[in-house]
Amino acid sequence: MTLVLQSFRLLIADLCQQFGMGHPGSAIGMSAIGVALFAYTMRYSPKHPSWFDRDRFVLSNGHACLFLYANLYLTGYEKMTWEQLLSYHSERPDSLCPGHPEIEHEGVEVTTGPLGQGVANAVGLAVAGRHLGTVFNRVGAEVVRAHVWCVVGDACLQEGLGCEALSYAGHLKLTNLTVIYDNNQITCDGSVDLTNTEDVNAKMRACGWDVIDVMDGVNDVASIVAALEQGRDPKRTKPLFINIRTIIGVGSAVAGQAVAHGVPLGKDNVRAMKRAYGWDEEKIFHIPPKVQEFYHHIAPRGEKYVQEWESLLNQYSSAHPKLAQTFKSRMTGSLPTNWQSLLPSPESYPTDPTPSRKSNNLTVAKLLAESPVFMVGTADLTPSVNLTWPDYDIFNPPDLQPIAGKRGSYAGRYMHFGIREHAMAAIANGMAAWSPGTIVPITSTFFMFYLYAAPAVRMGALQRLKVVHVATHDSIGAGEDGPTHQPVELAALYRAMPNILYIRPGDSEEVAGAWLAALSHPDGPAMISVSRHAIPQLTGLTRRDGVTKGAYVLQEVPDTEGKPDVTLIGVGAELGLAVDLAKELGARGVRARVVSFPSFALFGRMGVRYQRAVLRRHEGVPAVVVEPYVSFGWERWADAGFGMKGFGHSLPGKCIYGFFGFEVGSMAGRVVGFLGEWKEGRVGRGEFVEL
Amino acid sequence: MTLVLQSFRLLIADLCQQFGMGHPGSAIGMSAIGVALFAYTMRYSPKHPSWFDRDRFVLSNGHACLFLYANLYLTGYEKMTWEQLLSYHSERPDSLCPGHPEIEHEGVEVTTGPLGQGVANAVGLAVAGRHLGTVFNRVGAEVVRAHVWCVVGDACLQEGLGCEALSYAGHLKLTNLTVIYDNNQITCDGSVDLTNTEDVNAKMRACGWDVIDVMDGVNDVASIVAALEQGRDPKRTKPLFINIRTIIGVGSAVAGQAVAHGVPLGKDNVRAMKRAYGWDEEKIFHIPPKVQEFYHHIAPRGEKYVQEWESLLNQYSSAHPKLAQTFKSRMTGSLPTNWQSLLPSPESYPTDPTPSRKSNNLTVAKLLAESPVFMVGTADLTPSVNLTWPDYDIFNPPDLQPIAGKRGSYAGRYMHFGIREHAMAAIANGMAAWSPGTIVPITSTFFMFYLYAAPAVRMGALQRLKVVHVATHDSIGAGEDGPTHQPVELAALYRAMPNILYIRPGDSEEVAGAWLAALSHPDGPAMISVSRHAIPQLTGLTRRDGVTKGAYVLQEVPDTEGKPDVTLIGVGAELGLAVDLAKELGARGVRARVVSFPSFALFGRMGVRYQRAVLRRHEGVPAVVVEPYVSFGWERWADAGFGMKGFGHSLPGKCIYGFFGFEVGSMAGRVVGFLGEWKEGRVGRGEFVEL
């Protein structure tokens, strides 16, 4: 065993030395944890990295990625060849060993790096596993047994995101989750004591976790294995936190020092390590045959796991044919074939003004009720975001005492995430990462609080995970809650973010379009952004298929009336305002067409031909956008706009539009003024005018 | 006392009933806490709301703002007239009672609402008080004694931000901070047990806090006062957390229910409350004379506090004249008069390529060392962000054992925030909010992690607090850390955000300009965005005064050469690339001028005349931007651009620019192609072209 541990540490040291870059310390310090996990405890198969019931491993301290890469190599993941392992920090753009683990590569369950994300993802994976197991397992036929193992460093425990996720996991009693604390007491700045002197074990116990200490995490593989096995003990009632004392960069001259964290140990140091171990200091990248042999049992063991599971699945299919069919369908990750038909028809929506958050419920309640693929949750805004359906069940431990008459169940699909927006989004990522499409998580909170969740939403976009975020209270129309709750600039972030669809539908019909787009989106998450307040139903004008194109012509100026004077761009909650403005302009003799523009991302994907046909700017018709956000970014599609120049104001919804000049009469006057300047050439395309 | 409590509850109930909006439940539930704080415990003066040594009160559960407004009215804050109190949720745009407390108004220390922000601000206020007291107090002349009182609900304790801030405060042993937990066990969704079953007291103890329970927080004012007095006990060694059991909406028919949280109790319910109290149910907004009398002592008591403090300050000035002079200067909040001269001259910078994070240290180390107004901290990236100065002292408890030979002190000005980016920014806001300019906090982490901190950065911008954020590793040049660390879309958020200056300086000289702009900025925070990697020094071209204008002409095409063909816009770490590209284009016969464009916000504030003179787009010269961010937002100032179309990639810094096409030869070809299309009118102004 000593040889195995030494070999691992030296491999890491050499890998960082190669190009003079990398994070050696933690990976070296965790050598024994690696052996315990990958050689002894975890149920997985290197030859079947996508095996549905594999244990999930998350390296939340993603900078220690070499820990994972080296273990993938040693245990026989086929794509992780020796050449690939050596490509860490090389100039190879096709390296499977990027600076942080990336979900695209075999053996990597989630992309980690930004601290705290991984542990929250692990909670999400455990939620997924617990839910699927509860729904599909039958006595003697447990087709979902996978355990989730997550390694964290000091950082993930300090990050607020980690605190939120661990607290929620303790509440949920996710006994299929084990968190392994690589407790080396060192961060970039030096001793953890510089900044954190809390009693971590006591804190974890207070959060509903069991805690086990392992005092020698450097060499005592047996104790680590014993602790891990307790993590998987079916008699557990709480998730397990294993506090393992390690030494960063152990064995080197900088052992236990911050400098071991993010820079190679140094040529001489690595040589000295080898000498101290009694190894040939001239040899680099040497893995002794005995060490290679040590790992030889893992691939066959994994094959056996998979074969056993497949025969279990066969038995299960015989004993529970209908359930097995559903299970297999969930494994393929496709949406129910009839999902589009579960959305209401245009004529079934109300015709009175309706808050689009309500439209959202009208649109998806049936889909959510009938499609078990969806799990839905909110960060303590259930009464505000309207995402429940009749008889929804709560995902909560069954032994929690019933609340308001409802008993929790792991089969439940509605999650009360608590006031933990960031964890909500990161946990949703983990749920989506279980297996593509098996669970489609839906989160919801006020749009403004998706700024709290933004780092996790970004990680979902980066990983192209299918998650739908429903952001309510999305404009100054949120009203009296004031500027802290009015998201004037946040859309810029989500419109600029790659892979995600940010969609602001303008009425019920457009909400249906938003869901069509979101659930058909192949490239990642979507955010559907809806209003708190009632907005007009533009029945007969709005079109769900138009939404899926990002923007479309809502009202054209008939050819008989000559060339239009202006295109008004309406968006989301203020689409009706653009329609009213067009009418007012018409009364003043201005020919105004109206374009509904719910999504930059979708419109940006359309060809130039379509874009020009919708906007007609190339014909010299200026476009004026109406949206009470800062105009930033609209310059690509508009020549002028009514927007916000600063933060909002606390005023009731009915007054706030007027307070900020969003009043049809005065707006029409300003459009007329702008068009005069436009015709005289005093303002021109490329110089966006704030109206 | 009963009458006082009843009166307060009914006042809140009536205020919400008035316009059928508002958050009554928590404010009603906290009536006894209000009396204990405002009538008995806090040292403050309603007639002197800006008294320097007043106790600071933070309502972290800002939706309960009526709690604060009613107490401000009852205790005699002059601007909080009866008419003003009644303006809560009215249509008055000049209401002093917005939906969440706002810092602009007397008696409000910080704007709160987004949950968790207030408690982190309170930690910052306590840091400021502890630091100032340590620096300025002398035996028998304690000119800074102010205590910080913060009320939190369940939400602030669940939010990751709250967890981060409370953990750090426990570590810091901020005994001048008392957190009062309005423990009503109800959130929007219902019972807290739905989502959180942790042992809050045990968790707080694990984080280094003392904990006191008050079991009857509804009526037992005496016990609350006794607990609060323990909070201020000078013999404390830890901050105090007071867990007070309250009942949301107490006294009403919806007492203890979630529905009491965010909607008025209902007309009949309020009548029933009045009947149950034995009050006249017909009377609304009735405050009995006895209750009014109860509060009469507070204003005179406050006057006395201020007078005592002023005479103390007089004694202090006699006994410690020099120190008193400094203290008074700090109270006025102006920067040292010579601060600009503490920045290096242009010729003192190195001429070799220099990472701008290093330029940053070269620029401000002297200023930081010599100006005690600055407190600096980083979220565990001290070795990376380069913001220390020789012999810097660490703000840490003095009884913490020395780390790496350094002993902490509350006089220290360097803060190790830990891996807590969000708390760092929110704590900085609190430090800045102590009193305008008395402390100017500087925070630092990787640019990408300012997404974690974004909600707090936004709150600083909303409150116009002077904080400087130094964001390092700000481009794909961050290299091998990969897409999780490469901020392709984040600048869009900070460029769109009102009040904040986001500045990307292009070399050392521009870093000096960034600091000139940041510290002269009257309207809020600034973010200076610098590179990890070495970038060329454009000595003789870059100008610090140019940076303060947001953009300026770096290289003009001489009139003798005719009209320019193109303006290249260079930004930050890639400014040198734009200069190289201009040279390459010159070799190909293309007349390219170069504009350095470090800040949208600053350039946006300049007049159209200056903007046109810099860009010359109105002359028909197209502008092409070079910045490896998504182009979103550049459409306002440019016609085409080299940007990112997706997330980044893990590759060493030296390869990554080429990988994404940022290579002068190929870029020049693409510019030539674009100019051809431009001249032929196939692309035109207003249709941004991605190159």
Boltz contact constraints between the chains, C-beta under 6 A:
constraints:
  - contact:
      token1: [A, 21]
      token2: [B, 480]
      max_distance: 6.0
  - contact:
      token1: [A, 89]
      token2: [B, 480]
      max_distance: 6.0
  - contact:
      token1: [A, 91]
      token2: [B, 655]
      max_distance: 6.0
  - contact:
      token1: [A, 93]
      token2: [B, 659]
      max_distance: 6.0
  - contact:
      token1: [A, 98]
      token2: [B, 482]
      max_distance: 6.0
  - contact:
      token1: [A, 98]
      token2: [B, 650]
      max_distance: 6.0
  - contact:
      token1: [A, 99]
      token2: [B, 480]
      max_distance: 6.0
  - contact:
      token1: [A, 99]
      token2: [B, 481]
      max_distance: 6.0
  - contact:
      token1: [A, 99]
      token2: [B, 482]
      max_distance: 6.0
  - contact:
      token1: [A, 99]
      token2: [B, 650]
      max_distance: 6.0
  - contact:
      token1: [A, 100]
      token2: [B, 482]
      max_distance: 6.0
  - contact:
      token1: [A, 100]
      token2: [B, 484]
      max_distance: 6.0
  - contact:
      token1: [A, 113]
      token2: [B, 484]
      max_distance: 6.0
  - contact:
      token1: [A, 114]
      token2: [B, 484]
      max_distance: 6.0
  - contact:
      token1: [A, 115]
      token2: [B, 419]
      max_distance: 6.0
  - contact:
      token1: [A, 155]
      token2: [B, 419]
      max_distance: 6.0
  - contact:
      token1: [A, 158]
      token2: [B, 418]
      max_distance: 6.0
  - contact:
      token1: [A, 158]
      token2: [B, 419]
      max_distance: 6.0
  - contact:
      token1: [A, 158]
      token2: [B, 420]
      max_distance: 6.0
  - contact:
      token1: [A, 159]
      token2: [B, 419]
      max_distance: 6.0
  - contact:
      token1: [A, 160]
      token2: [B, 160]
      max_distance: 6.0
  - contact:
      token1: [A, 160]
      token2: [B, 161]
      max_distance: 6.0
  - contact:
      token1: [A, 160]
      token2: [B, 163]
      max_distance: 6.0
  - contact:
      token1: [A, 160]
      token2: [B, 164]
      max_distance: 6.0
  - contact:
      token1: [A, 160]
      token2: [B, 422]
      max_distance: 6.0
  - contact:
      token1: [A, 161]
      token2: [B, 160]
      max_distance: 6.0
  - contact:
      token1: [A, 163]
      token2: [B, 160]
      max_distance: 6.0
  - contact:
      token1: [A, 163]
      token2: [B, 163]
      max_distance: 6.0
  - contact:
      token1: [A, 164]
      token2: [B, 160]
      max_distance: 6.0
  - contact:
      token1: [A, 167]
      token2: [B, 198]
      max_distance: 6.0
  - contact:
      token1: [A, 171]
      token2: [B, 196]
      max_distance: 6.0
  - contact:
      token1: [A, 171]
      token2: [B, 197]
      max_distance: 6.0
  - contact:
      token1: [A, 187]
      token2: [B, 380]
      max_distance: 6.0
  - contact:
      token1: [A, 188]
      token2: [B, 380]
      max_distance: 6.0
  - contact:
      token1: [A, 188]
      token2: [B, 381]
      max_distance: 6.0
  - contact:
      token1: [A, 189]
      token2: [B, 380]
      max_distance: 6.0
  - contact:
      token1: [A, 189]
      token2: [B, 382]
      max_distance: 6.0
  - contact:
      token1: [A, 189]
      token2: [B, 416]
      max_distance: 6.0
  - contact:
      token1: [A, 190]
      token2: [B, 404]
      max_distance: 6.0
  - contact:
      token1: [A, 191]
      token2: [B, 403]
      max_distance: 6.0
  - contact:
      token1: [A, 193]
      token2: [B, 403]
      max_distance: 6.0
  - contact:
      token1: [A, 194]
      token2: [B, 403]
      max_distance: 6.0
  - contact:
      token1: [A, 194]
      token2: [B, 416]
      max_distance: 6.0
  - contact:
      token1: [A, 195]
      token2: [B, 416]
      max_distance: 6.0
  - contact:
      token1: [A, 195]
      token2: [B, 418]
      max_distance: 6.0
  - contact:
      token1: [A, 196]
      token2: [B, 171]
      max_distance: 6.0
  - contact:
      token1: [A, 196]
      token2: [B, 418]
      max_distance: 6.0
  - contact:
      token1: [A, 197]
      token2: [B, 171]
      max_distance: 6.0
  - contact:
      token1: [A, 198]
      token2: [B, 167]
      max_distance: 6.0
  - contact:
      token1: [A, 198]
      token2: [B, 206]
      max_distance: 6.0
  - contact:
      token1: [A, 198]
      token2: [B, 207]
      max_distance: 6.0
  - contact:
      token1: [A, 199]
      token2: [B, 206]
      max_distance: 6.0
  - contact:
      token1: [A, 202]
      token2: [B, 206]
      max_distance: 6.0
  - contact:
      token1: [A, 203]
      token2: [B, 203]
      max_distance: 6.0
  - contact:
      token1: [A, 203]
      token2: [B, 206]
      max_distance: 6.0
  - contact:
      token1: [A, 206]
      token2: [B, 198]
      max_distance: 6.0
  - contact:
      token1: [A, 206]
      token2: [B, 199]
      max_distance: 6.0
  - contact:
      token1: [A, 206]
      token2: [B, 202]
      max_distance: 6.0
  - contact:
      token1: [A, 206]
      token2: [B, 203]
      max_distance: 6.0
  - contact:
      token1: [A, 206]
      token2: [B, 206]
      max_distance: 6.0
  - contact:
      token1: [A, 207]
      token2: [B, 198]
      max_distance: 6.0
  - contact:
      token1: [A, 208]
      token2: [B, 198]
      max_distance: 6.0
  - contact:
      token1: [A, 380]
      token2: [B, 187]
      max_distance: 6.0
  - contact:
      token1: [A, 380]
      token2: [B, 188]
      max_distance: 6.0
  - contact:
      token1: [A, 380]
      token2: [B, 189]
      max_distance: 6.0
  - contact:
      token1: [A, 381]
      token2: [B, 188]
      max_distance: 6.0
  - contact:
      token1: [A, 382]
      token2: [B, 189]
      max_distance: 6.0
  - contact:
      token1: [A, 403]
      token2: [B, 191]
      max_distance: 6.0
  - contact:
      token1: [A, 403]
      token2: [B, 193]
      max_distance: 6.0
  - contact:
      token1: [A, 403]
      token2: [B, 194]
      max_distance: 6.0
  - contact:
      token1: [A, 404]
      token2: [B, 190]
      max_distance: 6.0
  - contact:
      token1: [A, 416]
      token2: [B, 189]
      max_distance: 6.0
  - contact:
      token1: [A, 416]
      token2: [B, 194]
      max_distance: 6.0
  - contact:
      token1: [A, 416]
      token2: [B, 195]
      max_distance: 6.0
  - contact:
      token1: [A, 418]
      token2: [B, 158]
      max_distance: 6.0
  - contact:
      token1: [A, 418]
      token2: [B, 195]
      max_distance: 6.0
  - contact:
      token1: [A, 418]
      token2: [B, 196]
      max_distance: 6.0
  - contact:
      token1: [A, 419]
      token2: [B, 115]
      max_distance: 6.0
  - contact:
      token1: [A, 419]
      token2: [B, 155]
      max_distance: 6.0
  - contact:
      token1: [A, 419]
      token2: [B, 158]
      max_distance: 6.0
  - contact:
      token1: [A, 419]
      token2: [B, 159]
      max_distance: 6.0
  - contact:
      token1: [A, 420]
      token2: [B, 158]
      max_distance: 6.0
  - contact:
      token1: [A, 422]
      token2: [B, 160]
      max_distance: 6.0
  - contact:
      token1: [A, 451]
      token2: [B, 454]
      max_distance: 6.0
  - contact:
      token1: [A, 451]
      token2: [B, 455]
      max_distance: 6.0
  - contact:
      token1: [A, 452]
      token2: [B, 455]
      max_distance: 6.0
  - contact:
      token1: [A, 454]
      token2: [B, 451]
      max_distance: 6.0
  - contact:
      token1: [A, 455]
      token2: [B, 451]
      max_distance: 6.0
  - contact:
      token1: [A, 455]
      token2: [B, 452]
      max_distance: 6.0
  - contact:
      token1: [A, 462]
      token2: [B, 483]
      max_distance: 6.0
  - contact:
      token1: [A, 462]
      token2: [B, 647]
      max_distance: 6.0
  - contact:
      token1: [A, 480]
      token2: [B, 21]
      max_distance: 6.0
  - contact:
      token1: [A, 480]
      token2: [B, 89]
      max_distance: 6.0
  - contact:
      token1: [A, 480]
      token2: [B, 99]
      max_distance: 6.0
  - contact:
      token1: [A, 481]
      token2: [B, 99]
      max_distance: 6.0
  - contact:
      token1: [A, 482]
      token2: [B, 98]
      max_distance: 6.0
  - contact:
      token1: [A, 482]
      token2: [B, 99]
      max_distance: 6.0
  - contact:
      token1: [A, 482]
      token2: [B, 100]
      max_distance: 6.0
  - contact:
      token1: [A, 483]
      token2: [B, 462]
      max_distance: 6.0
  - contact:
      token1: [A, 484]
      token2: [B, 100]
      max_distance: 6.0
  - contact:
      token1: [A, 484]
      token2: [B, 113]
      max_distance: 6.0
  - contact:
      token1: [A, 484]
      token2: [B, 114]
      max_distance: 6.0
  - contact:
      token1: [A, 489]
      token2: [B, 496]
      max_distance: 6.0
  - contact:
      token1: [A, 489]
      token2: [B, 497]
      max_distance: 6.0
  - contact:
      token1: [A, 492]
      token2: [B, 492]
      max_distance: 6.0
  - contact:
      token1: [A, 492]
      token2: [B, 493]
      max_distance: 6.0
  - contact:
      token1: [A, 492]
      token2: [B, 496]
      max_distance: 6.0
  - contact:
      token1: [A, 493]
      token2: [B, 492]
      max_distance: 6.0
  - contact:
      token1: [A, 493]
      token2: [B, 493]
      max_distance: 6.0
  - contact:
      token1: [A, 496]
      token2: [B, 489]
      max_distance: 6.0
  - contact:
      token1: [A, 496]
      token2: [B, 492]
      max_distance: 6.0
  - contact:
      token1: [A, 496]
      token2: [B, 630]
      max_distance: 6.0
  - contact:
      token1: [A, 496]
      token2: [B, 632]
      max_distance: 6.0
  - contact:
      token1: [A, 497]
      token2: [B, 489]
      max_distance: 6.0
  - contact:
      token1: [A, 498]
      token2: [B, 646]
      max_distance: 6.0
  - contact:
      token1: [A, 498]
      token2: [B, 647]
      max_distance: 6.0
  - contact:
      token1: [A, 617]
      token2: [B, 686]
      max_distance: 6.0
  - contact:
      token1: [A, 630]
      token2: [B, 496]
      max_distance: 6.0
  - contact:
      token1: [A, 632]
      token2: [B, 496]
      max_distance: 6.0
  - contact:
      token1: [A, 632]
      token2: [B, 633]
      max_distance: 6.0
  - contact:
      token1: [A, 633]
      token2: [B, 632]
      max_distance: 6.0
  - contact:
      token1: [A, 633]
      token2: [B, 633]
      max_distance: 6.0
  - contact:
      token1: [A, 635]
      token2: [B, 635]
      max_distance: 6.0
  - contact:
      token1: [A, 635]
      token2: [B, 636]
      max_distance: 6.0
  - contact:
      token1: [A, 636]
      token2: [B, 635]
      max_distance: 6.0
  - contact:
      token1: [A, 636]
      token2: [B, 688]
      max_distance: 6.0
  - contact:
      token1: [A, 646]
      token2: [B, 498]
      max_distance: 6.0
  - contact:
      token1: [A, 647]
      token2: [B, 462]
      max_distance: 6.0
  - contact:
      token1: [A, 647]
      token2: [B, 498]
      max_distance: 6.0
  - contact:
      token1: [A, 650]
      token2: [B, 98]
      max_distance: 6.0
  - contact:
      token1: [A, 650]
      token2: [B, 99]
      max_distance: 6.0
  - contact:
      token1: [A, 655]
      token2: [B, 91]
      max_distance: 6.0
  - contact:
      token1: [A, 659]
      token2: [B, 93]
      max_distance: 6.0
  - contact:
      token1: [A, 685]
      token2: [B, 685]
      max_distance: 6.0
  - contact:
      token1: [A, 685]
      token2: [B, 686]
      max_distance: 6.0
  - contact:
      token1: [A, 686]
      token2: [B, 617]
      max_distance: 6.0
  - contact:
      token1: [A, 686]
      token2: [B, 685]
      max_distance: 6.0
  - contact:
      token1: [A, 686]
      token2: [B, 686]
      max_distance: 6.0
  - contact:
      token1: [A, 688]
      token2: [B, 636]
      max_distance: 6.0
